[in-house]
């Protein structure tokens, strides 16, 4: 997937007091239990392998389970060159407005391509990812998620919870780039319209890939 997808590496040193119920469930399992839809704004900060910030943007996330979501990046300069990722239940669409290019994959070929898949229910979390508690740090309780498939676009993700709500996501990519996604204004099980989680390539855009009908 192109550059819009967030990633980050974070040291696990100091993450102690693992949070896990006696039945083996983590905060992520409990958060997903009963989750039907989710709306949230976010701020994303991307740094390179040397720790230098290379991008900062804001965006919105809309999830409609199972298998549908919209993850949209909006540049801070207010331009219309943002990027969009939409899963419609059958396909995953990536639209790069700068390039006027759309990339599409069947959803089962992109199951671990983005952390939004963790929340959308497009994949069985326990089958697609290794999930384990990662302790407490910075006032949050953390869960570590690692994709089982070697072709995933990210190596690992840390999800931070407070009061049972997802507040932060920290990810690492294969190039050592790191990203922190801070969620805000999250609304659980709020109404989501079908048009928000469907996508039609705009006229004139180059389309790479063949969608599943």
N, C-alpha and C positions, 0 to 999 in steps of 0.2 A: 504493500500500500504506500501511497505517496507521503510526503513530509508532514501532512497535517496531523497524523496520528501521534498522540503524545507518548513519551517514554521517559523513564528515569531510573537511575541507580541510586540506592541509598544503603549506607552501612547499617547492618543489623546489630552492631555492638551497642549495648545499653538497653536493648529491648528485652525486658524481663517480665516476670509475673504473667506467663501466658494465660490467655483467657479462653477457656474451652470448657463446655459443659461436660458432665459425667457421661453423657451419651455420645460424645465425640463431635457434637455440632459446634460451630464457631459463630461469632457475631455475624459473619457473612451469611451463613445458612439461615440464621434467625431473621436477618434483614430481608432476605429474599422470600421467606415464608409469608404468603399472603400478599406479596407485591404484585399488583396488576398493572399499574401505570406509575410513571414518575416524571415529574417536570423539575428542572433545576437550571439555574445559571451557573457559570463557572468561569474562573480565571486560570489560564494555563501559562506556566513559565517553562521554557525549554532551555537547557544548558548543554554544552558540548562535553566531550570526554575530559576536557581540562577544567571544567567548572565554570566556563564563561557563558553568560547568558546570551543566547542567540535569537530568542524570540519570546514575545509576550503577547497574549491575545485573550480575548474574552469569547464566550460562546454560550450556547444553550444545548441542553440535552432533553430529549423527549423519548420515553420508553413506553411501549405498549406490548406487554407480554401475552403470548409467547412469540419471540422472534422478530419483533419490529422495533426499530428505534430511529431517531434522527439526532445526529451529532453535528452541530454547525459552528464553525469558527468564524469570528468576526474580527477583522484587523482593528487595532486600536486607533489607526488614523482615520477611521470612518469610511474607508474606500469600500467599493463593492467587490473586492478581489478575494473574499473569503472562500473557505472550502467547506464542502458538505459531504457527509457520509449518511446514507439512508439504507436501512435493511427493511425490506417490505414483507418478510416472511418467506420469500422464495429466493431473492437475490440481494446482494449487497452492492450498492451504487456509490461510487466516489466521483464527485464533481469538483474539478479544479477550475475555478472561474478565470484565473489568470491565463491558463492554457486553453480555455474553452474545450476541455477534454473530459470525457466521462469514461470511467473504468467500471466494468460490471463483472461480478463473479457469482455463481450459485452460492447460496448461503452456506451449504455444507462444505464448500471448498474454502471458506473464509472464516471458519468458526472461531479461530483464535486470532484473527487479524486485528482486532481492536478490543480494548477492555470493556467497551460498551456491550460486547457479547456477554460479559459476566452478568450484567444486569437484565439483559433482554430475554433470557430464557431460551435463546436459540440453540444453546448447547446444554447438556447436563453438566453442571458445574463440576461435580465430582469425577465424571468420566473425562472431561476435557482438560481439567486442571488439578494440580495438587494443591490442596488447601490446608493451611495449618495456622494456629494462633501465633502471633509474633510479639506479644507483650504490650507494654504501655510506654509511650514516649510523647512528649510535648502535649500532655493532657488528653491524648487519644489512645484508644485501644486498637491494636493493629492486627490485621490478618494478612498473611503472606499467600500469594497465589502464583503458581508457576504452571505454564502450559505444558501439557504432556507431549504435544506434537513438536518435532524439531523445526518445522517450517513456520512456526508462529512468528509474528512481527515483533513481539516483545519477549524478553527473557523472564521477567518477573514483575509482579505488581504488589504493592503494599496498599491496603485499604484501611483508612483510619476512621474510627467510629466514636461518637460521643452521644450518650443518652440513647443508644440504639440507632442513631441516624448516621448515614455516610457523610463525612465532612471533607475528606481528602483522599486523593489517589496519587500514588507515587510509582513511577514506572521506569523500567530500564529496557533499552533496545539493544540490538546486536552490535551496534557501532559505539556503544558507550554513551550515547546521548541520554539525557535524563530529563524528566518532566514532572512537575508537580501540578496537579489539578485541584483547585480549591472550589468546593461546591457551596452554593448559596441559594437562598429562596427555594429550597427543595419542597415540593408538594407531592406527597405520596397518594396514589390512587385518585388523582385529579382527572377530569375528563380529557380524552385525547381524540381528535378527529382523524378519520382515515387519511385525509389529504396530507396530514402532517407526517405520516409514516409510509407514504408512497412517493414514487419518483418517476418522472417522464423526462428523458433527455431534451434539453432545449434545442430548438431549431438551429441548425448550423454547427452544433457541437460534434466533435469527433468522438465516436464511441468505440472503445476497445473491449473486446470480449462479447460473448453471446449470453443474453439473459435466459433463464429457464422460464418457460411459459407455464 
